[in-house]
Amino acid sequence: MKVILKLLTLLMLSFSVSLTQAASNILDEQLKSTRIIPKYARGGCEYTQLSNNFVLLPLAPENAGITTTPQPSLYWFTSEDIGESLFTVKITNIENENEDPVEVVLEEDSLAAGIHIFSLQDHATTLAENVLYEWTVSLVCDPYNPSSNQTIGGVIKYQKDTALAEAVNSSAKQMANLYQQKKVGWYDAVHAVSNQITTDPSLRTVRANLSKQEKLDAIAAFDN
């Protein structure tokens, strides 16, 4: 009988700890889906005359990332300057294959090496709540041969959460720590920091720390 009571006590304690951990980790949802497309694309692209060391990267976490806004901004990185080029951005509901993806073509006369933004708000695109979306950015290397395009991206989920939304109002310099503590969503953190870098260049270190947490070393090196 004592053994049974002891086992029941241990089970209750274990259950209590599990509930506490779940309550303190309000971003567990973002760990449910891994990024299903290449983490990076590299190499030359004939018509843009890029070197074999060229790297195209998404500012996206290893797993699905959370945003508290239905029209977030997405960021990606190019390691070299690019001349006249064509990019396509695609946003796909990966939970409903019957929903047509959103596709936007971006024509660039020139693109400097660094971080670039795609705002869903600017393109009248809205994410449904609690739905996983795949987003991709493709550098079109050959318009007649799509398989040669370089494609990167991530998975994003719009989630209404008062605590996460309030955390976005914190100092941009706190964002890397808040993200590490899972108190703010990845996409909100990256946007809060990137949106202020022009006026406060010291925030590049904050973004570098965010990138290091998700093994985006080329981006971290660029910001450092």
Salt bridges, closest charged atoms under 4 A:
GLU29 OE2 - LYS32 NZ 2.96
GLU29 OE1 - LYS157 NZ 2.82
GLU62 OE2 - ARG35 NH2 3.40
GLU62 OE2 - LYS39 NZ 3.06
ASP200 OD2 - LYS173 NZ 3.88
ASP223 OD1 - ARG204 NE 3.16
ASP223 OD2 - ARG207 NE 2.72
